Amino acid sequence: MSMFCYQCQETARGTGCTIRGVCGKTEDIARIQDLLIYATKGLAEVVVKGNVKVEDIPEVNYQLLNSLFMTITNANFDGEALINQIKKVISLRDDLRTKFPTIDFSDAAKFTYTDDDAMQEKAKEIGVLATEDEDIRSLKEMIVYGLKGMAAYTEHALNGDKENIEIYQFMYETLYKITTDMTADELVALVLKTGENGVKAMALLDEANTSKYGHPEITSVDIGVRNNPGILISGHDLTDLEQLLEQTQGTGVDVYTHSEMLPAHYYPAFKKYDHFAGNYGGSWWHQVDEFFSFNGPVLFTTNCIVPPRKEGYRERIFTTGSAGLPGAKHIIGDEKGKKDFTEIIELAKTTEPPKELETGSIVGGFAHNQVFALADKVVDAVKSGAIKKFFVMAGCDGRMNDRQYYTEFAEKLPKDTVILTAGCAKYRYNKLPLGDIGGIPRVLDAGQCNDSYSLAIIALKLKEIFELEDVNELPIAYNIAWYEQKAVIVLLALLSLGVKNIHLGPTLPGFLSPNVAKVLVEKFGIAGIGTVEDDIKLFMA
């Protein structure tokens, strides 16, 4: 086979992409990404074996995060950028390794990038399938994917001037551990430890965002368009958005959010910008059509890129951070993280205003602080029976037809239930007229996928209010959609917090071997989805 990747929900036949990624990556890009992970494991080995103080290597820490983030599904399709990252990791690794001449290091800590053909051959030796035991491979890859999601959230937090040295230390130690011989039981324990550190990463990002931009508040976001030219910002990074808004003030150019950037409108700090126009379109996979209609340039701050199938807007795409696309201009910040978006702004001035796709508004901003402010109202509604159950429907959207399940599920839920959501999964139902319960909207949007942390905090707070012993005694059901590796770390985080009986769909991960899947079912009650009608009966029983 020319490649093997099964890290996302849409992997071919639910078992693995072997010719070309469903996401759009070629076999060459898949192998280069495997090499980048391999090089990063070697870097981790040097840090661990050398007992390097993590607080003394800030640049290495950043490149650790960036290397993992660049390999997340739909983040970076630029082979040159990925190869440069491999060389950067090797250079940093070698600088550290020379300090420990007597330590015996593995091949991962010593290999050097030579010519591209040789590296393609090397990639065949060290890819996912290099681990022969199916169960060990499954557990190790689950940990790697969790680390990728953790890296994304930790990098966003770092961009917001918050970091936790313990998270870096865990990532180095874990990347090294999984290159050694470990038993299945040891790996299961490490999976849960990864979830615990995922909670730390999401808490850190929540602190970074709220300390800088304020706590999200209930907000109505316009989904129509204005008459000015615009810039569409996609991805997840709020620091990039802040800089873009600052630089577009007074230029006559409006800024619109796309997909996972929608929750930026909920933060008080961004409401001072009159040219922060609203949200354009739906979730990430609609971009192949919506970007044509937008007319103006698009800035990708992170993953969720779909490579254009045909020309027409590629020349209007800009990337920054971990994102990359061949042919797109990549914007790099200075040593302080300051980025110059002048080229995007000047291009926007020459374009037509966005074409209107829809009108109306979306209400969101129900992160943990806002829900706590409504706690009395929520508790009264539960005690009176006005709210019978909460459904956590957080996670990711995707392009496959079976995701229509989530729209139908939301539509057919009893009217005395409330949906708690975060992530782009909400686009399957956040524009439906589902009404409210005594003034409480039936869809409470906490924000981006990382804000699933808010939903966990809300559950723990309700457990405390109702004086329950176990969070699983709450009238909360979990019916979560997943797509990529940030969803994996959210799932592991929930498991580490003791949440059980999570239903995961539209399909279970292809990287779960039958035996590992059995452990998750028996230990945590993980299940897939069935029909809408049967699942609602099961959840409401």
SVG drawing of the C-alpha trace seen along z (x, -y; Angstrom):
<svg xmlns="http://www.w3.org/2000/svg" viewBox="-43 -55 73 64">
<polyline fill="none" stroke="black" stroke-width="0.4" points="0.0,0.0 1.2,-3.5 0.2,-5.0 -1.8,-4.2 -3.7,-6.7 -6.8,-6.1 -6.7,-9.0 -10.0,-10.7 -13.6,-9.5 -13.9,-9.6 -11.0,-7.3 -11.7,-5.0 -14.1,-2.1 -13.7,-2.9 -10.4,-1.0 -7.7,-3.3 -6.8,-5.4 -4.2,-3.5 -4.0,-5.3 -5.0,-8.9 -6.5,-10.5 -10.2,-11.3 -9.1,-14.6 -7.2,-15.3 -3.6,-14.5 -1.5,-12.6 0.7,-9.6 3.8,-11.8 2.2,-14.2 1.0,-11.3 4.5,-9.8 6.1,-13.2 3.7,-13.7 4.7,-10.2 8.3,-11.3 7.5,-14.5 5.9,-12.5 8.9,-10.1 11.4,-13.0 9.3,-14.5 9.4,-11.2 13.2,-11.3 13.3,-14.9 11.2,-13.7 13.6,-10.9 16.6,-13.3 14.7,-15.6 13.7,-12.7 16.9,-10.7 18.9,-13.9 16.7,-15.1 16.5,-18.4 14.6,-21.1 11.6,-21.8 11.4,-25.4 14.8,-26.0 13.8,-25.1 10.9,-27.4 11.7,-27.2 11.8,-23.4 8.5,-23.3 6.9,-25.5 8.2,-23.3 6.9,-20.2 3.4,-21.7 3.7,-22.9 4.9,-19.6 2.0,-17.7 -0.5,-20.4 0.7,-20.4 -0.2,-16.7 -3.8,-17.1 -6.4,-16.2 -7.0,-19.1 -4.3,-21.3 -1.3,-21.3 -1.0,-20.0 2.2,-21.9 5.0,-19.3 7.7,-21.9 6.5,-23.4 6.3,-19.9 9.8,-19.0 11.2,-22.3 9.5,-21.4 11.2,-18.0 14.6,-19.7 13.9,-22.2 13.0,-19.4 16.2,-17.5 18.3,-20.6 16.9,-21.3 17.2,-17.7 20.8,-17.5 21.7,-20.7 20.4,-19.0 21.8,-15.6 25.4,-16.8 25.3,-17.6 24.9,-13.9 27.6,-12.1 27.5,-9.0 23.8,-8.3 22.7,-5.6 19.9,-7.0 17.5,-5.2 17.3,-5.6 14.5,-8.2 16.8,-10.4 19.6,-10.1 18.1,-9.9 18.8,-12.8 16.7,-14.0 18.6,-13.3 17.0,-13.3 13.3,-13.1 13.3,-9.7 15.2,-8.1 12.9,-9.7 9.9,-8.3 11.4,-4.9 12.2,-5.6 8.6,-6.6 7.5,-3.1 9.5,-1.6 8.3,-3.9 4.6,-4.5 1.5,-3.4 1.8,0.2 5.3,0.5 3.8,1.7 2.7,5.2 0.5,6.1 -3.0,4.7 -4.0,3.9 -0.7,2.2 -0.8,0.2 -4.4,-0.8 -3.6,-2.1 -0.4,-3.8 -2.1,-5.6 -5.0,-6.7 -2.4,-8.3 -0.7,-10.0 -4.0,-11.4 -4.8,-12.6 -1.4,-14.3 -2.1,-16.0 -5.4,-17.5 -3.6,-18.4 -0.9,-20.2 -3.5,-22.2 -5.2,-23.5 -1.8,-24.1 -0.5,-26.1 -3.6,-28.3 -3.1,-28.9 0.5,-29.8 -0.5,-32.3 -2.7,-33.8 0.4,-34.1 -0.5,-31.1 1.5,-27.9 1.8,-25.0 5.2,-23.3 3.7,-20.1 1.8,-19.6 5.1,-19.9 6.8,-17.5 3.9,-15.0 4.0,-15.2 7.8,-14.6 7.6,-11.6 4.6,-10.1 6.0,-10.4 9.1,-8.7 7.3,-6.0 5.3,-4.8 8.5,-4.1 9.4,-1.6 7.9,1.8 4.7,1.4 2.0,3.8 -1.6,3.2 -2.5,2.5 0.3,-0.1 -1.0,-1.7 -4.6,-1.8 -3.4,-3.6 -1.5,-6.1 -4.6,-6.7 -6.4,-7.9 -3.3,-9.9 -3.5,-11.6 -7.1,-12.5 -6.2,-14.0 -3.6,-16.2 -6.1,-17.0 -8.3,-18.5 -5.3,-20.6 -4.8,-21.8 -8.4,-22.8 -8.5,-24.6 -5.3,-26.4 -6.8,-27.6 -10.0,-28.6 -7.9,-30.7 -6.0,-32.2 -9.1,-33.2 -11.2,-34.5 -8.4,-36.4 -7.7,-38.2 -11.1,-38.6 -13.6,-38.2 -16.0,-35.4 -18.3,-34.6 -21.8,-36.1 -25.1,-35.4 -24.9,-36.9 -26.9,-37.1 -24.6,-36.7 -25.7,-38.0 -25.5,-35.5 -26.3,-37.9 -23.8,-40.2 -23.0,-43.9 -22.2,-46.0 -18.4,-46.3 -15.7,-44.0 -14.7,-41.4 -12.1,-39.0 -13.2,-35.6 -11.3,-34.1 -11.4,-30.4 -9.8,-27.9 -9.7,-28.5 -7.0,-31.0 -8.4,-34.1 -5.0,-35.8 -4.9,-35.9 -8.4,-37.3 -7.6,-40.0 -4.6,-41.1 -6.7,-41.1 -9.5,-43.1 -6.9,-45.7 -5.3,-46.0 -8.6,-46.3 -10.0,-49.1 -10.9,-52.1 -10.0,-50.3 -13.5,-49.9 -13.1,-46.1 -15.4,-44.0 -14.3,-40.8 -16.5,-37.7 -16.0,-34.4 -16.3,-31.0 -17.1,-27.7 -15.2,-27.3 -14.5,-31.0 -18.2,-31.7 -17.8,-31.7 -15.4,-34.6 -18.5,-36.8 -19.4,-35.7 -16.3,-37.3 -16.8,-40.9 -13.4,-42.2 -14.3,-41.7 -17.6,-43.5 -15.9,-46.9 -15.1,-46.4 -17.9,-47.8 -16.5,-46.1 -16.7,-42.6 -19.7,-41.8 -21.0,-38.3 -20.6,-34.7 -20.6,-33.5 -21.7,-30.0 -21.7,-26.7 -19.2,-24.2 -15.8,-23.5 -16.7,-21.1 -19.0,-23.6 -16.1,-25.8 -15.6,-24.4 -18.8,-26.2 -19.1,-29.0 -15.6,-30.5 -16.6,-31.1 -19.5,-33.2 -17.6,-35.1 -15.5,-36.9 -12.9,-38.2 -9.8,-36.6 -9.8,-33.8 -7.4,-33.5 -6.9,-30.0 -5.5,-30.2 -5.4,-26.4 -6.9,-23.2 -10.2,-22.5 -8.8,-23.3 -10.3,-21.4 -8.0,-21.6 -9.9,-23.3 -11.1,-20.8 -10.9,-23.4 -9.5,-26.9 -11.4,-30.0 -10.5,-30.9 -7.1,-29.3 -5.4,-32.6 -7.5,-34.2 -6.4,-31.8 -3.8,-32.8 -2.5,-30.6 -0.8,-31.2 0.4,-29.2 0.2,-25.4 -2.0,-25.7 -0.5,-25.2 -1.8,-24.8 0.4,-24.7 -0.1,-27.9 -1.4,-29.8 0.5,-32.7 1.7,-31.8 2.0,-34.6 4.7,-34.2 4.8,-36.3 7.8,-38.0 9.6,-36.9 6.8,-38.4 4.0,-36.8 3.0,-39.9 1.7,-39.3 1.4,-41.7 -1.9,-41.2 -1.5,-44.1 -1.4,-41.9 -4.8,-40.3 -6.3,-43.7 -5.1,-45.3 -6.5,-42.3 -9.8,-42.6 -10.2,-46.2 -10.2,-45.1 -12.9,-42.5 -16.7,-42.6 -18.8,-42.3 -19.8,-38.8 -22.7,-37.2 -25.6,-36.7 -26.2,-33.0 -28.8,-33.4 -30.3,-35.9 -31.1,-35.9 -29.0,-35.3 -27.6,-32.5 -27.6,-32.8 -24.6,-31.4 -22.3,-32.2 -23.3,-29.6 -19.9,-28.8 -19.6,-27.7 -19.5,-31.2 -22.7,-32.3 -24.5,-29.0 -23.4,-29.4 -25.1,-32.9 -28.3,-31.1 -27.8,-28.2 -30.8,-29.1 -33.1,-29.2 -31.7,-25.9 -32.0,-24.2 -35.6,-25.3 -36.5,-24.1 -35.0,-20.7 -36.7,-20.4 -40.1,-21.5 -39.8,-19.0 -39.7,-21.6 -36.3,-20.2 -36.3,-16.4 -32.8,-15.9 -29.7,-17.6 -28.1,-16.1 -24.4,-16.9 -24.1,-16.9 -20.6,-18.5 -17.9,-17.6 -17.3,-17.8 -19.2,-18.0 -18.3,-16.1 -19.4,-15.7 -20.8,-12.2 -24.5,-11.7 -24.9,-9.7 -24.3,-12.9 -27.8,-13.9 -28.6,-11.7 -27.6,-14.6 -30.0,-17.0 -32.9,-14.5 -31.9,-13.6 -32.1,-17.3 -35.4,-17.8 -37.1,-14.7 -35.9,-15.2 -38.7,-15.8 -39.5,-19.5 -38.6,-19.2 -34.9,-18.5 -32.0,-20.9 -28.9,-20.4 -25.5,-21.4 -23.1,-21.8 -19.6,-22.9 -17.6,-22.5 -18.7,-22.6 -21.2,-19.7 -23.6,-22.4 -24.0,-23.5 -26.2,-20.4 -28.9,-21.9 -28.0,-25.4 -30.2,-27.1 -33.3,-25.0 -36.3,-26.6 -36.1,-24.5 -37.5,-27.1 -36.8,-27.5 -37.9,-26.3 -39.0,-29.1 -36.6,-31.5 -33.7,-28.9 -32.8,-28.2 -33.0,-24.5 -29.6,-24.8 -26.9,-26.1 -23.7,-26.7 -20.6,-26.9 -18.2,-27.6 -15.4,-25.9 -14.5,-22.2 -12.0,-23.1 -15.0,-24.6 -16.2,-21.1 -14.3,-21.7 -17.1,-24.1 -19.7,-21.3 -17.7,-19.1 -17.4,-22.0 -21.1,-22.6 -21.8,-18.9 -19.5,-18.9 -21.2,-22.1 -24.7,-20.5 -23.4,-17.4 -22.4,-19.7 -25.7,-21.6 -27.8,-18.5 -25.5,-16.9 -24.8,-13.8 -22.1,-11.3 -21.4,-10.5 -21.6,-12.8 -23.3,-10.0 -26.3,-10.3 -27.2,-13.6 -30.0,-13.8 -27.3,-14.3 -26.8,-12.0 -23.8,-12.2 -24.3,-11.7 -21.1,-13.1 -20.0,-13.4 -16.3,-13.2 -14.1,-13.8 -10.4,-14.5 -7.9,-14.5 -9.1,-17.4 -12.3,-15.4 -10.1,-12.4 -8.5,-14.4 -12.0,-15.8 -13.2,-12.2 -10.2,-11.1 -10.7,-14.1 -14.3,-13.2 -13.3,-9.6 -10.7,-10.8 -13.3,-12.9 -15.4,-9.7 -18.1,-10.3 -19.5,-7.1 -22.0,-5.8 -20.9,-8.2 -22.3,-7.4 -19.9,-8.2 -20.6,-8.5 -21.4,-8.5 -18.9,-5.6 -16.5,-4.4 -12.9,-5.2 -11.1,-3.0 -8.0,-3.0 -9.9,-1.0 -9.0,2.6 -11.8,5.1 -10.1,5.8 -9.5,2.2 -13.1,1.3 -14.3,4.1 -12.3,2.6 -13.9,-0.9 -17.3,0.7 -16.9,2.7 -14.9,0.2 -16.6,-3.1 -19.8,-2.1 -18.7,-3.6 -21.2,-2.9 -22.0,-3.8 -25.2,-5.2 -28.3,-3.4 -31.5,-4.9 -32.7,-8.2 -35.9,-6.8 -34.2,-3.9 -31.5,-6.1 -34.0,-8.6 -35.9,-5.8 -32.7,-4.5 -31.6,-7.9 -34.9,-8.9 -35.6,-5.6"/>
</svg>
